[in-house]
Amino acid sequence: RTFKCHATYELMPGGEPERSIAKYIYVARNPKDTAVSLYHHAHSMKLYQFNGDWNTFFELFVAGKVNGGVWFKHVLEWWKHKDASNILFLKYEDMKKDLKAAVEKIAEFIDIRLEPDITDKIVSQCSFDSMKHNPAVNYLWYSDKRKEGSEPWIRKGMIGDWKNYFTEEQSLQYDEEYRRIMSGTGLDFQFQ
């Protein structure tokens, strides 16, 4: 059984994940691309009632007034528990670079032995292009919750799209915050 959510470590249903019998796969994405993804998500969902521009959303993201709260807190809470035997911490950028390695790592984590042909099939079906065109994955059935004319749920999936949104000042501001908070954590992300 699987349960997909975007909850922080402390808000996971069932109590502290590290002490649970469940297995958790946490996928983190660099904060700048996360901000852009959330911007489009907030813009497309009726629930959020967000009609602001990128600059407005950027300020909300930095302040943690978006779904998931402050990116640093969310990611570092899970990172702190990355060595727990029931938590697998993955980075989106690593998955984009080598999806097959990620599939193999996940299979090992959940104690499933995959034959090479099955691994290849999973990799094919989990490719960004395949998922983007799969109605079940792209939430086409969720259309009544989305604003008319909004972009597809699965949009670009690229690393570095933030460059099309962040101003130079915003990028420098966020880089400074990133260095200050992430320094010494052992966790680093690829931004392009």
C-alpha positions in Angstrom: 0.0 0.0 0.0 1.2 3.5 -0.8 0.3 6.9 0.5 1.6 10.0 -1.3 1.8 13.3 0.5 3.9 16.4 0.9 3.9 16.4 4.7 6.7 17.6 6.8 8.5 15.0 8.9 6.7 16.0 12.1 3.3 16.1 10.5 3.4 12.6 9.0 0.3 10.6 9.9 1.0 7.9 12.4 3.7 9.7 14.4 7.4 9.9 14.0 8.4 8.2 10.8 11.7 6.9 12.0 9.9 4.9 14.7 7.3 3.6 12.4 7.0 0.2 10.7 6.2 2.0 7.4 8.8 2.8 4.8 9.2 6.4 3.6 10.6 7.6 0.3 11.3 11.3 0.5 12.2 13.1 -2.8 13.7 16.6 -2.4 14.1 19.1 -5.2 16.3 22.2 -5.3 14.5 25.1 -3.7 14.5 27.4 -6.7 12.9 24.9 -9.0 10.6 23.9 -6.2 9.4 27.5 -5.9 8.6 27.7 -9.6 6.8 24.4 -9.5 4.7 25.5 -6.5 4.0 28.8 -8.2 2.4 27.0 -11.1 0.6 24.6 -8.8 -0.8 27.5 -6.7 -1.8 29.3 -9.9 -3.6 26.3 -11.4 -5.6 25.1 -8.3 -8.9 26.7 -7.4 -8.2 25.7 -3.8 -5.3 28.2 -3.3 -7.2 31.2 -4.8 -3.8 32.6 -5.8 -3.8 35.0 -8.8 -0.6 36.9 -8.0 2.5 37.3 -10.1 5.8 35.5 -9.6 7.3 38.3 -7.5 4.4 38.0 -5.0 4.8 34.2 -4.9 8.5 34.5 -4.4 8.0 36.5 -1.2 5.4 34.0 0.0 7.8 31.1 -0.7 10.7 32.8 1.1 8.5 33.5 4.1 7.2 29.9 4.1 3.6 31.0 3.5 3.1 28.3 0.9 2.1 24.6 0.8 4.8 22.8 2.8 6.1 25.8 4.7 9.7 26.9 4.7 11.6 24.7 2.2 14.7 24.5 4.4 12.8 23.3 7.4 10.8 20.7 5.4 13.9 19.2 3.6 16.3 19.3 6.6 13.8 17.6 8.9 13.8 14.6 6.6 17.5 14.9 5.9 18.2 14.6 9.6 16.6 11.1 9.5 18.1 10.0 6.2 20.1 7.2 7.9 17.0 5.5 9.4 16.5 2.1 8.0 13.0 2.9 6.9 13.7 6.3 5.2 15.1 6.7 1.7 16.1 10.2 0.9 16.4 10.9 -2.8 17.0 14.1 -4.8 14.9 14.9 -7.9 18.0 16.1 -9.8 19.8 12.7 -9.2 16.7 10.9 -10.4 16.6 13.1 -13.6 20.3 12.2 -14.3 20.0 8.5 -13.7 16.4 7.3 -13.3 17.5 3.6 -13.6 19.8 3.9 -10.6 16.9 5.5 -8.6 14.5 2.7 -9.6 17.1 0.1 -8.5 17.7 2.0 -5.2 13.9 2.1 -4.5 13.4 -1.6 -5.3 16.2 -2.5 -3.0 14.8 -0.2 -0.3 11.4 -1.9 -0.5 12.9 -5.4 -0.7 11.8 -6.1 -4.3 14.1 -7.9 -6.7 13.5 -6.7 -10.2 14.5 -8.5 -13.4 16.3 -6.3 -15.9 13.4 -6.2 -18.3 11.0 -5.0 -15.5 13.5 -2.4 -14.4 13.6 -1.1 -18.0 9.8 -1.0 -18.2 9.5 0.9 -14.9 12.2 3.4 -16.1 10.3 3.9 -19.3 7.0 4.4 -17.6 8.5 6.8 -15.0 10.3 8.9 -17.6 9.1 12.5 -17.5 7.6 12.3 -21.0 5.7 9.1 -20.3 4.3 10.5 -17.1 3.4 13.8 -18.7 1.2 12.0 -21.2 -0.3 9.5 -18.8 -3.8 10.8 -17.8 -3.8 8.8 -14.6 -0.5 10.4 -13.5 -1.1 13.9 -14.9 -4.3 14.3 -12.8 -6.5 15.0 -15.8 -9.3 13.4 -13.8 -8.8 16.2 -11.3 -9.9 18.9 -13.7 -12.9 20.2 -11.6 -10.4 21.3 -9.0 -8.2 23.2 -11.4 -8.7 26.6 -12.9 -9.8 26.6 -16.5 -7.0 27.0 -19.0 -4.3 26.1 -16.3 -1.2 24.3 -17.3 -0.9 20.5 -17.1 -0.1 19.1 -13.6 3.2 17.7 -14.9 4.7 20.7 -16.6 8.4 20.7 -17.6 10.3 18.7 -15.0 13.5 20.3 -16.0 16.4 21.3 -13.8 17.1 25.1 -13.9 13.8 26.4 -15.1 14.0 28.8 -12.1 16.3 31.0 -14.3 13.2 31.9 -16.3 11.5 33.3 -13.2 14.0 34.5 -10.6 15.3 38.0 -11.0 19.0 38.4 -10.4 18.3 40.1 -7.1 15.9 37.2 -6.1 18.5 34.6 -7.1 21.3 36.3 -5.1 19.0 36.8 -2.1 18.0 33.1 -2.1 21.6 31.9 -2.7 22.7 33.8 0.4 20.0 32.2 2.5 20.8 28.8 1.0 24.5 29.1 1.9 23.7 30.3 5.4 21.2 27.6 6.2 22.6 24.6 4.3 26.3 25.1 5.2 27.5 22.2 7.2 24.4 20.0 6.6 26.1 17.7 4.1 23.2 18.2 1.8 23.7 20.0 -1.5 21.6 20.4 -4.6 22.2 20.9 -8.3 20.6 24.1 -9.7 21.1 23.6 -13.4 
